[in-house]
């Protein structure tokens, strides 16, 4: 799942994505969709949704 999130993040990158709120919201939306698609537990999904933009700054 991590690879899928990273792949889709890279496809949807925009200029200054880490600063723009709309780009960050789009990233969170993408992560939410993937988590629902794979039936990820709801308690853990909130943590994942918060961490993904922070982690993406390092990985991308």
Backbone bond lengths (Angstrom), bond angles and torsions (degrees), N, CA, C in turn:
res aa  C-N    CA-C-N  psi(-1)  N-CA   C-N-CA  omega(-1)  CA-C   N-CA-C  phi
1 X - - - 1.437 - - 1.531 109.94 -
2 X 1.302 116.47 -36.44 1.466 120.38 179.30 1.521 110.89 -61.27
3 X 1.309 116.49 -41.84 1.459 120.41 179.03 1.522 111.14 -63.71
4 X 1.312 116.56 -38.91 1.462 121.06 178.72 1.524 111.03 -65.29
5 X 1.318 116.57 -43.24 1.468 120.71 178.57 1.525 110.03 -63.23
6 X 1.321 117.09 -44.77 1.466 121.14 179.74 1.520 110.96 -62.65
7 X 1.323 116.65 -43.16 1.465 121.12 179.88 1.523 110.92 -61.10
8 X 1.328 116.84 -47.01 1.467 120.44 -179.08 1.522 111.65 -69.73
9 X 1.321 117.53 -33.17 1.466 120.40 176.02 1.519 110.35 -61.99
10 X 1.301 116.56 -45.32 1.465 120.46 -178.92 1.522 111.46 -65.54
11 X 1.323 117.17 -33.50 1.462 120.47 178.39 1.526 111.49 -69.71
12 X 1.321 117.36 -28.73 1.463 121.79 -174.10 1.524 114.03 -105.92
13 X 1.318 117.80 13.96 1.464 119.96 -179.68 1.523 111.28 -66.67
14 X 1.309 115.68 143.25 1.455 121.93 174.02 1.526 107.70 -126.86
15 X 1.298 115.57 170.23 1.459 119.74 177.69 1.524 108.61 -66.18
16 X 1.307 116.52 134.75 1.470 123.78 179.91 1.523 112.51 56.62
17 X 1.330 117.24 37.52 1.470 121.09 -178.27 1.514 112.16 -61.49
18 X 1.342 117.03 -30.11 1.460 119.88 -178.39 1.529 112.29 -75.82
19 X 1.325 117.83 -13.18 1.458 121.97 178.93 1.534 110.87 -101.19
20 X 1.322 116.87 -41.09 1.464 121.41 -174.98 1.525 111.99 -72.85
21 X 1.307 115.43 126.78 1.472 121.05 -178.39 1.523 111.71 -66.25
22 X 1.330 117.43 -35.85 1.466 119.60 -178.88 1.525 111.32 -67.02
23 X 1.322 117.09 -36.67 1.465 120.30 178.18 1.523 110.74 -69.09
24 X 1.320 116.79 -38.86 1.466 120.39 177.69 1.522 110.73 -66.78
25 X 1.320 117.44 -38.22 1.467 121.00 177.87 1.526 110.27 -64.46
26 X 1.322 116.57 -38.68 1.462 120.24 177.11 1.516 111.81 -63.56
27 X 1.321 116.36 -39.03 1.458 120.66 178.41 1.527 110.50 -65.63
28 X 1.320 116.22 -42.99 1.465 119.95 178.78 1.524 110.83 -63.71
29 X 1.331 116.49 -38.78 1.462 121.08 178.49 1.524 110.61 -62.86
30 X 1.312 116.07 -42.74 1.459 121.32 178.48 1.529 110.96 -61.07
31 X 1.316 116.80 -43.34 1.463 121.44 179.96 1.524 110.21 -65.63
32 X 1.332 117.21 -42.07 1.466 120.69 178.66 1.524 110.92 -59.25
33 X 1.324 116.21 -43.16 1.469 120.01 -179.96 1.520 111.37 -62.53
34 X 1.319 116.19 -44.10 1.467 119.62 179.73 1.520 111.58 -64.29
35 X 1.313 116.87 -41.18 1.460 120.03 -179.71 1.527 111.10 -64.97
36 X 1.318 117.33 -40.08 1.464 120.06 176.76 1.523 111.09 -66.48
37 X 1.322 115.74 -38.74 1.466 120.87 -179.56 1.527 111.45 -60.81
38 X 1.324 116.81 -36.24 1.463 121.53 -177.84 1.530 112.84 -100.75
39 X 1.328 117.87 14.82 1.469 123.66 177.20 1.524 112.99 52.74
40 X 1.317 115.94 47.14 1.458 122.11 178.07 1.527 108.62 -72.40
41 X 1.334 119.79 141.53 1.473 121.70 -179.30 1.531 111.82 -59.67
42 X 1.313 116.89 139.29 1.467 121.01 -173.48 1.528 113.42 -65.61
43 X 1.330 118.45 -35.84 1.471 120.46 179.14 1.525 110.84 -63.76
44 X 1.301 116.53 -44.96 1.460 120.83 -178.79 1.525 111.63 -74.37
45 X 1.314 117.65 -26.59 1.459 119.76 -177.19 1.527 112.03 -66.63
46 X 1.326 118.25 -35.47 1.464 120.53 178.26 1.529 111.01 -61.24
47 X 1.315 116.55 -41.11 1.465 120.95 177.62 1.520 110.19 -64.26
48 X 1.300 116.02 -43.69 1.462 121.10 -179.62 1.528 111.01 -63.18
49 X 1.316 116.61 -42.34 1.460 121.15 -179.22 1.528 110.76 -63.31
50 X 1.325 117.70 -37.39 1.468 120.95 178.22 1.523 111.58 -71.56
51 X 1.318 117.71 -34.89 1.464 121.26 -174.70 1.525 113.67 -81.57
52 X 1.301 118.46 -27.42 1.463 120.73 -173.57 1.529 114.32 -57.47
53 X 1.332 120.23 -49.03 1.467 117.99 178.25 1.531 113.02 -60.99
54 X 1.327 117.03 -37.62 1.463 120.35 178.85 1.522 110.58 -65.49
55 X 1.316 116.53 -43.16 1.458 121.53 -179.53 1.520 110.82 -68.07
56 X 1.311 117.23 -37.77 1.462 121.22 -178.84 1.516 112.01 -64.87
57 X 1.304 117.93 -31.41 1.468 120.13 177.30 1.514 110.75 -59.62
58 X 1.314 116.44 -35.27 1.456 121.38 -178.69 1.525 110.80 -80.33
59 X 1.327 117.24 -42.99 1.459 121.89 -172.71 1.514 114.61 -79.55
60 X 1.303 118.22 -29.94 1.458 120.65 -174.43 1.475 108.63 -99.24
